């Protein structure tokens, strides 16, 4: 069984599906941050230097174990020369 097939099977469970879908905004945010940083050809360390946010905190945000505030997200966007939307 492939991962896609296993996920499709799990999605039949309404509780699982609800929890999975509730995480979608978080994963979209993480994906957008990583994509923006890579698009700008900036490492986590460089972004850390530009924003004053610890590289370890940026890493935690990108791997889903951090819980950034809107203020932190704004600083990251500013550090990448982008707007937070």
N, C-alpha and C positions, 0 to 999 in steps of 0.2 A: 504494500500500500504506500502510495506517495504521500508527502506532506499535504498537498492540495486535496487529495482524496480523504485523508484523515480529517482535515479541517471541514470539508464539506459534510462529512458524517457527523462531526461534533456540532455543527451549526443546526442540526435537526433538534438538538436539545435547546428549548427556549431560554432556560436560565443561562446556559453557556453563551448562546447567541447575544443575549442582552448585555452580558458582561463584556464580551468581545467587542461589540459595537460601541459600548461606552468608552472604550480605550482609543477609539479611532481618532478623536481630536488630538490626543496626546501624541500619538504616533505621527500624525500629519505635521504637528509642530516640530517634533524632533527631526523628521525627514527634511522639512523646509530649512531648518537651521543648518543641518549638515550640508545640504545642497547649496545653500547660499554661501557658506564658508568655502566650500570647494570651488564654486563658481568664481569666487574672488581670489582663489589660489592662496588662501590663508590657512596656516596651521592653527591648531588650538592654542599653542604657545604665543603665536603672533597676535591672535585675537585677545588673548589674556593681557598681553603687553599694551594693546590698544585700548582696552576697556577697564583695566584694573581688576578684572574678575579672575580669580585663580584658575589656572589651567585645569586643575583637578575638578573644580566646580563646573567648568564648561564640559569636561568629559562626563561628569555625572548627568548633566542635562541631556547630552547627546546619547548616553546609553540608557536613559529612561529612569535612572535612580535619583535624579535631582528633581526639585520642585521649585522652579524659578518663579519669581514674582514678575508682574508686568514691568516693573522698573528695571529688573535685570534683563528681561527680553528687549526692552528699549535700548539699554546700553549695548547689548550685543548687536542689535540692528545698526545703531550709530557707529559701532566699531567696524562694521562691514560697509558703511556708507549707504545703508538702505533704510527704508521706512518700515515700521512695524504696522502690519495691517491684520 
